Amino acid sequence: MTTSAPLEVSPIEVRHLIGGRWLPGAGEERQNPARPGEVVSTSPDGDSSLVEDAVTRACDAFPEWAQTPAPMRGELLRRAADLLEARADRAARTLSREEGKTLREAGDEVGRGVRMLRFYAGETWRLGGITLPSMTPRTELSTVREPLGAVGIITPWNFPVAIPVWKTAPALAAGNTVVLKPASLTAASTAVVAECLVDAGLPAGVFNLVYGSGARVGEALVTDERIAAISFTGSTAVGRRVNELAARRMARVQLELGGKNTMVVLPDADPEQAADLCVRGAFGLTGQACTATSRVIVLPENEEAVIEALRRQTSALAVGDGLDEGTQMGPVVSHQQLATDLRYVGEALADGATLEAGGDHSDLFMRPTLLSRVGPQSAIAQEEVFGPVLAVVTVQDAAEALAVANNTPYGLVTGIITNDLAAAMEFSRGAQAGVVKVNRLTTGTDVNAPFGGVKASSNDLFREQGVTAMEFYTRVKTVYLGY
């Protein structure tokens, strides 16, 4: 493992943002997972009264913001992108210290946030409806897209810059106002985004930020009758609760939930190249991504060669402090997550799996763990671990590989590595997933492409990212104009 530089000082004091004012609160400390004892930030713990105030401010600001010409809204997003780009080094360092990912990974995430802001700034020039023929003479028939009102956004700790941006940017571009409840675990990282929006000149109340627990702040936001829509990213269990609460008042809901992402490696693929894609997909971001490669499916013809390549590349990864040069995988985010990771590994070994690499840890530094001879119905092959654990499942042929890849409760990302175009096309068409990758990492998507899952990975109603994100944040009005 790489060694850590000296401890940093001066914790970042994070504050709520309500109606254009930064409000302090009782602080909750967040320590650097790579450096025990180093307090990175203190975040306030809000309650339902703060949510009520934030929603009020968002509702008050909505009429004027909705009437602001869309390209002018886009110009503010463009300014925010420029500010985030200028502050990228600080943002990435804060993110690495709070969440644990490597500085390179943190920088990539901040860069993604910049691109998202610029993409949706551009989309403000394309907001509009369509003109339709009418069967009634002297009638112009058209549609127009309008904003919903004040919307609630709830985001997780694993991408505390990118996910708040890719939800907030289209919401603001469409003319909505926002109340965001980010994860307190990575409060300071999301606060950087908020600062950029405020400093770009966003009017008071258009964007509001409230920290606190899901039980108090999250539920208060979801159940507030004035919130027109809720966009949530997190676990499937919590997502179902959000959906249930919102459904009681018939509010619009967008859910992006868990994944159990598979990579099928066919015998014609080069084992080393296949292992490289699988290892980077599994252990990049410490495996703490809903799109991380969690299972590799091989056939008897290539089982030995692929496992050997996976074992060698997995064992060679440098684990350490994300701020240290040379670190390829940072620490697990928390002791709670570490306990979950180790429990799944222990259960897999008890079920007969073979430990090929890793399985141990020092503090929150868990070694990348590779398991083979994993049964396709075992817990580690069916449930989301959300850590640096990769399971290898062996099947008899390509048809069984597709069936096993589909046979999980989730359907977010799935992939195949092959040089056979026909096999790739058959797999793509048969895969039960929102995203299919052929000879590419399961992690990472383009900002202009729709993103989302099926089955337990989403409520499968609205996609995030790309132009399709605007569909969630707008409603269609039909206009008949007689003359």
C-alpha positions as CSV (number, residue, x, y, z in Angstrom):
1,M,0.0,0.0,0.0
2,T,1.1,3.5,-0.7
3,T,2.0,5.8,2.2
4,S,0.1,8.9,3.2
5,A,1.3,12.4,3.2
6,P,1.0,14.5,6.5
7,L,-2.4,15.2,7.8
8,E,-4.2,18.3,6.5
9,V,-5.8,20.8,8.8
10,S,-8.7,23.3,8.9
11,P,-11.9,21.2,8.4
12,I,-14.3,22.6,5.9
13,E,-17.5,24.0,7.5
14,V,-20.4,23.1,5.3
15,R,-23.7,25.1,5.5
16,H,-27.2,24.8,4.3
17,L,-28.2,27.1,1.4
18,I,-31.8,28.3,1.7
19,G,-33.2,31.3,-0.2
20,G,-29.8,32.5,-1.1
21,R,-28.5,32.5,2.5
22,W,-25.8,30.1,3.9
23,L,-27.1,28.8,7.2
24,P,-24.9,27.0,9.8
25,G,-26.1,24.1,11.9
26,A,-24.9,21.6,14.5
27,G,-21.8,20.0,12.9
28,E,-21.4,16.4,12.0
29,E,-17.7,15.5,11.4
30,R,-16.5,13.5,8.4
31,Q,-13.0,12.0,8.6
32,N,-10.8,11.1,5.7
33,P,-11.3,7.3,5.2
34,A,-7.6,7.1,4.2
35,R,-6.3,9.1,7.2
36,P,-7.9,8.2,10.5
37,G,-8.1,11.3,12.7
38,E,-8.1,13.8,9.8
39,V,-11.4,15.7,9.9
40,V,-12.2,16.8,6.4
41,S,-15.5,18.6,7.0
42,T,-18.3,19.3,9.4
43,S,-21.8,19.3,7.9
44,P,-25.1,20.5,9.4
45,D,-27.8,18.1,10.3
46,G,-31.1,19.6,9.2
47,D,-34.7,18.8,10.0
48,S,-38.2,19.1,8.5
49,S,-38.6,22.8,9.4
50,L,-35.5,23.6,7.3
51,V,-37.0,21.6,4.4
52,E,-40.3,23.4,4.7
53,D,-38.4,26.8,4.5
54,A,-36.3,25.6,1.5
55,V,-39.4,24.4,-0.3
56,T,-41.2,27.7,0.4
57,R,-38.2,29.7,-1.0
58,A,-38.1,27.4,-4.1
59,C,-41.8,27.9,-4.7
60,D,-41.5,31.7,-4.3
61,A,-38.6,31.8,-6.8
62,F,-40.3,29.6,-9.4
63,P,-42.5,32.0,-11.3
64,E,-39.8,34.5,-12.2
65,W,-37.2,31.7,-12.9
66,A,-39.7,29.9,-15.2
67,Q,-40.3,33.1,-17.1
68,T,-36.6,33.8,-17.5
69,P,-35.7,33.2,-21.2
70,A,-34.3,29.7,-21.4
71,P,-31.0,30.8,-23.1
72,M,-30.5,33.2,-20.2
73,R,-30.9,30.3,-17.8
74,G,-28.3,28.4,-19.9
75,E,-25.9,31.3,-19.6
76,L,-25.9,31.0,-15.8
77,L,-25.2,27.3,-16.2
78,R,-22.4,28.0,-18.5
79,R,-20.9,30.5,-15.9
80,A,-21.2,27.8,-13.3
81,A,-19.4,25.4,-15.5
82,D,-16.5,27.9,-16.0
83,L,-16.3,28.4,-12.2
84,L,-16.3,24.6,-11.5
85,E,-13.6,24.2,-14.0
86,A,-11.5,27.0,-12.4
87,R,-12.0,25.3,-9.0
88,A,-11.4,21.8,-10.3
89,D,-8.2,21.1,-8.3
90,R,-9.8,22.2,-5.0
91,A,-13.0,20.3,-5.8
92,A,-11.1,17.1,-6.7
93,R,-8.9,17.2,-3.6
94,T,-11.9,17.8,-1.4
95,L,-13.7,14.8,-3.0
96,S,-10.7,12.5,-2.7
97,R,-10.3,13.4,1.0
98,E,-14.0,13.0,1.8
99,E,-14.9,9.9,-0.3
100,G,-11.5,8.2,-0.7
101,K,-11.3,7.8,-4.5
102,T,-8.0,8.6,-6.2
103,L,-7.2,12.1,-7.1
104,R,-7.3,11.1,-10.8
105,E,-10.8,9.6,-10.4
106,A,-11.9,12.7,-8.4
107,G,-10.6,14.9,-11.2
108,D,-12.5,12.9,-13.8
109,E,-15.7,13.3,-11.8
110,V,-15.3,17.0,-11.5
111,G,-14.6,17.2,-15.2
112,R,-17.8,15.3,-15.9
113,G,-19.7,17.8,-13.8
114,V,-18.3,20.6,-16.0
115,R,-19.3,18.9,-19.2
116,M,-22.8,18.2,-17.8
117,L,-23.3,21.9,-17.0
118,R,-22.2,22.9,-20.5
119,F,-24.3,20.3,-22.1
120,Y,-27.5,21.4,-20.4
121,A,-26.6,25.1,-21.0
122,G,-26.7,24.2,-24.7
123,E,-30.0,22.4,-24.3
124,T,-31.7,25.6,-23.2
125,W,-31.5,26.7,-26.9
126,R,-33.4,23.6,-28.0
127,L,-36.3,23.6,-25.5
128,G,-39.6,23.6,-27.4
129,G,-42.4,21.5,-28.8
130,I,-43.7,20.5,-32.1
131,T,-46.2,21.7,-34.7
132,L,-48.9,19.2,-35.7
133,P,-51.5,19.2,-38.5
134,S,-55.1,19.7,-37.3
135,M,-58.2,18.2,-38.9
136,T,-60.0,21.5,-38.0
137,P,-59.7,24.2,-40.7
138,R,-57.9,27.5,-39.7
139,T,-56.3,25.9,-36.6
140,E,-52.7,25.9,-35.6
141,L,-52.0,22.8,-33.4
142,S,-48.7,22.7,-31.4
143,T,-47.1,21.5,-28.2
144,V,-44.9,23.3,-25.7
145,R,-42.8,22.0,-22.9
146,E,-43.1,23.7,-19.5
147,P,-41.3,23.3,-16.2
148,L,-43.0,21.4,-13.4
149,G,-42.3,23.8,-10.4
150,A,-40.2,23.2,-7.4
151,V,-38.5,19.7,-7.6
152,G,-36.7,17.7,-4.9
153,I,-33.4,15.9,-5.6
154,I,-31.8,13.3,-3.4
155,T,-28.2,12.1,-4.2
156,P,-25.8,9.5,-2.8
157,W,-22.2,9.8,-1.5
158,N,-20.3,7.9,-4.2
159,F,-20.5,10.6,-6.9
160,P,-21.1,13.8,-4.8
161,V,-20.2,16.2,-7.6
162,A,-21.4,14.4,-10.8
163,I,-24.8,13.1,-9.7
164,P,-26.0,16.4,-8.1
165,V,-24.9,18.2,-11.3
166,W,-26.6,15.7,-13.8
167,K,-29.8,16.0,-11.9
168,T,-29.8,19.7,-11.1
169,A,-28.5,21.1,-14.4
170,P,-31.5,19.8,-16.5
171,A,-33.9,20.8,-13.8
172,L,-32.7,24.4,-13.8
173,A,-32.3,24.5,-17.6
174,A,-36.0,23.5,-17.9
175,G,-37.0,26.3,-15.6
176,N,-37.6,24.4,-12.4
177,T,-36.4,25.5,-9.0
178,V,-34.5,22.9,-6.9
179,V,-34.2,21.7,-3.3
180,L,-31.3,19.3,-3.1
181,K,-30.6,16.9,-0.3
182,P,-27.1,15.4,-0.8
183,A,-25.4,12.8,1.3
184,S,-23.9,14.2,4.5
185,L,-21.0,11.8,4.1
186,T,-19.6,13.9,1.3
187,A,-21.1,17.2,2.2
188,A,-18.2,19.5,1.3
189,S,-17.8,18.0,-2.2
190,T,-21.4,18.9,-3.1
191,A,-21.1,22.3,-1.5
192,V,-18.5,23.2,-4.2
193,V,-21.2,22.7,-6.8
194,A,-23.6,24.9,-4.8
195,E,-21.0,27.6,-4.5
196,C,-20.4,27.7,-8.3
197,L,-24.1,28.0,-9.0
198,V,-24.5,30.9,-6.5
199,D,-21.4,32.7,-7.7
200,A,-22.6,32.3,-11.3
201,G,-25.5,34.6,-10.4
202,L,-28.3,32.2,-9.8
203,P,-31.2,34.1,-8.2
204,A,-31.9,33.5,-4.5
205,G,-34.2,30.5,-3.9
206,V,-33.8,28.9,-7.3
207,F,-31.3,26.4,-5.9
208,N,-31.5,25.3,-2.2
209,L,-29.3,22.8,-0.3
210,V,-30.4,21.0,2.9
211,Y,-28.3,18.4,4.6
212,G,-29.6,15.8,7.1
213,S,-30.8,12.2,7.4
214,G,-33.1,10.5,5.0
215,A,-35.6,9.9,7.8
216,R,-35.9,13.6,8.6
217,V,-34.9,15.6,5.7
218,G,-35.4,13.1,2.9
219,E,-38.9,12.1,3.9
220,A,-39.9,15.7,4.6
221,L,-38.9,16.6,1.0
222,V,-40.6,13.6,-0.6
223,T,-43.9,14.1,1.2
224,D,-44.1,17.9,0.8
225,E,-47.2,18.5,-1.4
226,R,-45.5,21.5,-3.0
227,I,-42.7,19.4,-4.5
228,A,-43.8,18.6,-8.1
229,A,-41.3,15.8,-8.7
230,I,-38.6,13.8,-6.9
231,S,-35.4,12.5,-8.5
232,F,-33.6,9.9,-6.3
233,T,-30.4,7.9,-6.7
234,G,-29.5,5.4,-4.0
235,S,-30.3,1.9,-2.9
236,T,-33.2,-0.1,-4.2
237,A,-34.7,-0.5,-0.7
238,V,-34.7,3.3,-0.1
239,G,-35.9,3.9,-3.6
240,R,-39.0,1.8,-3.1
241,R,-39.7,3.8,0.0
242,V,-39.4,7.1,-1.9
243,N,-41.6,5.7,-4.7
244,E,-44.3,4.7,-2.1
245,L,-44.3,8.0,-0.4
246,A,-44.5,10.0,-3.6
247,A,-47.2,7.8,-5.1
248,R,-49.5,8.6,-2.2
249,R,-49.7,12.2,-3.5
250,M,-49.3,11.2,-7.2
251,A,-46.0,13.0,-7.6
252,R,-43.7,12.3,-10.5
253,V,-40.7,10.2,-9.5
254,Q,-37.4,9.3,-11.1
255,L,-35.4,6.4,-9.5
256,E,-31.9,5.3,-10.3
257,L,-31.0,2.4,-8.0
258,G,-28.7,-0.6,-7.6
259,G,-27.0,-2.8,-10.1
260,K,-25.4,-6.2,-10.4
261,N,-23.4,-5.7,-13.6
262,T,-22.0,-8.6,-15.6
263,M,-19.2,-8.9,-18.1
264,V,-19.3,-12.0,-20.3
265,V,-16.0,-13.0,-21.8
266,L,-16.3,-15.3,-24.8
267,P,-13.4,-17.7,-25.7
268,D,-12.4,-15.7,-28.8
269,A,-11.5,-12.7,-26.6
270,D,-7.9,-12.0,-25.6
271,P,-7.6,-13.0,-21.9
272,E,-5.3,-10.1,-20.9
273,Q,-7.4,-7.5,-22.7
274,A,-10.6,-8.9,-21.2
275,A,-9.0,-9.0,-17.7
276,D,-7.9,-5.4,-18.1
277,L,-11.5,-4.2,-18.8
278,C,-12.9,-6.4,-16.0
279,V,-10.4,-5.3,-13.4
280,R,-10.7,-1.6,-14.2
281,G,-14.5,-1.9,-14.2
282,A,-14.5,-3.8,-10.9
283,F,-11.9,-2.0,-8.8
284,G,-11.9,1.5,-10.3
285,L,-13.6,3.8,-7.8
286,T,-13.0,1.1,-5.2
287,G,-16.0,-0.8,-6.8
288,Q,-18.3,1.8,-5.2
289,A,-20.3,2.6,-8.3
290,C,-23.7,1.3,-9.4
291,T,-22.1,0.5,-12.8
292,A,-19.1,-1.3,-11.5
293,T,-18.3,-4.8,-12.9
294,S,-19.5,-7.2,-10.3
295,R,-19.5,-10.6,-12.1
296,V,-17.4,-12.1,-14.9
297,I,-18.9,-15.0,-16.8
298,V,-16.6,-17.3,-18.6
299,L,-16.8,-20.6,-20.5
300,P,-14.8,-23.8,-19.8
301,E,-12.6,-23.1,-22.8
302,N,-11.3,-19.8,-21.4
303,E,-11.9,-20.2,-17.7
304,E,-8.3,-20.9,-16.7
305,A,-6.7,-18.3,-18.9
306,V,-9.1,-15.5,-17.9
307,I,-8.9,-16.3,-14.1
308,E,-5.2,-16.3,-14.3
309,A,-5.1,-12.9,-16.0
310,L,-7.6,-11.6,-13.6
311,R,-5.6,-12.9,-10.6
312,R,-2.4,-11.3,-11.8
313,Q,-3.8,-7.9,-12.6
314,T,-5.9,-7.8,-9.5
315,S,-3.0,-8.6,-7.2
316,A,-0.8,-6.0,-8.9
317,L,-3.1,-3.0,-8.1
318,A,-1.6,-0.5,-5.7
319,V,-4.0,0.3,-2.8
320,G,-3.6,3.4,-0.7
321,D,-4.4,7.0,0.0
322,G,-6.1,8.5,-3.0
323,L,-4.0,11.7,-2.7
324,D,-0.7,9.7,-3.1
325,E,0.9,9.4,-6.5
326,G,0.8,5.8,-7.7
327,T,-2.4,4.8,-5.8
328,Q,-4.7,2.9,-8.1
329,M,-7.5,2.1,-5.7
330,G,-8.4,4.1,-2.6
331,P,-10.0,3.0,0.7
332,V,-13.6,1.8,1.2
333,V,-15.8,4.8,2.2
334,S,-16.7,3.7,5.7
335,H,-16.4,0.9,8.3
336,Q,-20.1,0.1,7.7
337,Q,-19.4,-0.5,4.0
338,L,-16.2,-2.5,4.8
339,A,-18.2,-4.8,7.1
340,T,-20.7,-5.4,4.2
341,D,-17.9,-6.2,1.7
342,L,-16.2,-8.6,4.1
343,R,-19.5,-10.3,5.0
344,Y,-20.3,-11.1,1.3
345,V,-16.8,-12.5,0.8
346,G,-17.1,-14.7,3.9
347,E,-20.4,-16.0,2.8
348,A,-19.1,-16.7,-0.7
349,L,-16.2,-18.7,0.7
350,A,-18.5,-20.6,3.0
351,D,-20.7,-21.5,-0.1
352,G,-17.7,-23.0,-1.8
353,A,-16.1,-20.1,-3.8
354,T,-12.3,-20.0,-4.2
355,L,-10.4,-17.0,-3.1
356,E,-8.0,-16.0,-6.0
357,A,-6.8,-12.7,-4.7
358,G,-7.4,-10.2,-1.8
359,G,-9.9,-10.8,0.9
360,D,-8.0,-9.0,3.6
361,H,-7.8,-5.4,4.7
362,S,-5.9,-2.8,6.9
363,D,-8.1,-0.2,8.4
364,L,-10.4,0.8,5.5
365,F,-7.9,-0.3,2.8
366,M,-9.4,-3.5,1.5
367,R,-7.4,-5.5,-1.0
368,P,-9.2,-6.0,-4.3
369,T,-10.8,-9.3,-4.0
370,L,-11.3,-11.9,-6.7
371,L,-13.4,-15.0,-6.2
372,S,-13.9,-17.9,-8.7
373,R,-16.2,-21.0,-8.8
374,V,-19.1,-18.8,-7.7
375,G,-22.5,-20.3,-8.1
376,P,-24.8,-18.1,-10.2
377,Q,-27.6,-18.2,-7.6
378,S,-25.3,-17.4,-4.6
379,A,-25.8,-14.1,-2.7
380,I,-22.6,-12.6,-4.1
381,A,-23.7,-13.3,-7.6
382,Q,-27.2,-11.9,-7.1
383,E,-26.9,-9.0,-4.7
384,E,-25.2,-5.6,-5.0
385,V,-22.0,-5.6,-2.8
386,F,-20.9,-2.0,-3.7
387,G,-17.2,-2.7,-2.9
388,P,-14.0,-4.0,-4.5
389,V,-15.2,-7.6,-5.0
390,L,-15.3,-9.5,-8.3
391,A,-16.9,-12.9,-8.7
392,V,-16.2,-15.3,-11.6
393,V,-19.1,-17.6,-12.7
394,T,-18.4,-20.4,-15.2
395,V,-21.2,-21.6,-17.6
396,Q,-21.3,-24.0,-20.5
397,D,-22.0,-21.8,-23.6
398,A,-22.9,-18.4,-24.8
399,A,-26.6,-19.0,-24.5
400,E,-26.3,-19.9,-20.8
401,A,-24.0,-16.9,-20.3
402,L,-26.8,-14.6,-21.5
403,A,-29.4,-16.4,-19.3
404,V,-27.2,-16.1,-16.2
405,A,-26.4,-12.4,-17.0
406,N,-30.1,-11.7,-17.1
407,N,-30.9,-13.8,-14.1
408,T,-30.5,-11.2,-11.3
409,P,-33.0,-8.8,-9.8
410,Y,-31.2,-5.9,-11.4
411,G,-30.8,-4.6,-14.9
412,L,-28.5,-1.5,-15.1
413,V,-25.4,-2.3,-17.1
414,T,-24.2,-5.5,-18.7
415,G,-21.4,-6.2,-21.1
416,I,-19.7,-8.7,-23.4
417,I,-16.1,-9.0,-24.6
418,T,-15.8,-10.7,-28.0
419,N,-14.5,-10.3,-31.6
420,D,-17.6,-12.0,-32.9
421,L,-20.0,-9.4,-34.2
422,A,-23.0,-11.8,-34.4
423,A,-22.4,-12.9,-30.8
424,A,-22.2,-9.3,-29.7
425,M,-25.4,-8.3,-31.5
426,E,-27.3,-11.3,-30.1
427,F,-26.2,-10.5,-26.6
428,S,-27.1,-6.8,-27.0
429,R,-30.6,-7.6,-28.2
430,G,-31.2,-10.2,-25.5
431,A,-29.7,-8.4,-22.6
432,Q,-32.1,-7.2,-19.9
433,A,-30.4,-4.0,-19.0
434,G,-30.7,-0.3,-19.6
435,V,-27.1,0.0,-20.9
436,V,-25.1,-2.6,-22.8
437,K,-21.4,-2.4,-23.3
438,V,-19.5,-4.3,-26.0
439,N,-15.7,-4.4,-25.5
440,R,-15.9,-1.4,-23.2
441,L,-15.9,-0.8,-19.4
442,T,-19.2,-1.2,-17.6
443,T,-18.4,2.1,-15.8
444,G,-18.7,5.5,-17.5
445,T,-21.3,6.9,-19.9
446,D,-21.3,9.9,-22.3
447,V,-23.1,13.0,-21.1
448,N,-25.4,13.1,-24.2
449,A,-26.6,9.5,-23.8
450,P,-29.6,8.3,-21.8
451,F,-28.8,6.4,-18.6
452,G,-30.9,4.2,-16.5
453,G,-31.9,0.6,-15.8
454,V,-34.7,-1.9,-15.8
455,K,-36.1,-4.3,-13.1
456,A,-34.9,-3.3,-9.6
457,S,-32.4,-0.9,-11.0
458,S,-35.0,1.8,-11.7
459,N,-38.7,2.5,-11.9
460,D,-38.1,2.6,-15.6
461,L,-40.2,5.6,-16.4
462,F,-37.7,8.4,-17.0
463,R,-34.0,8.2,-18.1
464,E,-31.3,10.5,-16.8
465,Q,-28.7,12.3,-18.8
466,G,-28.8,13.3,-22.4
467,V,-31.8,15.1,-24.0
468,T,-34.1,12.6,-22.4
469,A,-33.5,14.0,-19.0
470,M,-35.5,17.1,-20.0
471,E,-38.6,14.8,-20.3
472,F,-38.6,14.3,-16.6
473,Y,-38.3,17.9,-15.7
474,T,-41.0,19.2,-18.1
475,R,-44.6,18.5,-19.0
476,V,-46.2,18.8,-22.4
477,K,-49.0,21.3,-23.0
478,T,-51.1,21.1,-26.2
479,V,-52.3,24.4,-27.8
480,Y,-55.1,24.8,-30.3
481,L,-55.0,28.2,-32.0
482,G,-58.0,29.1,-34.2
483,Y,-57.9,32.1,-36.5
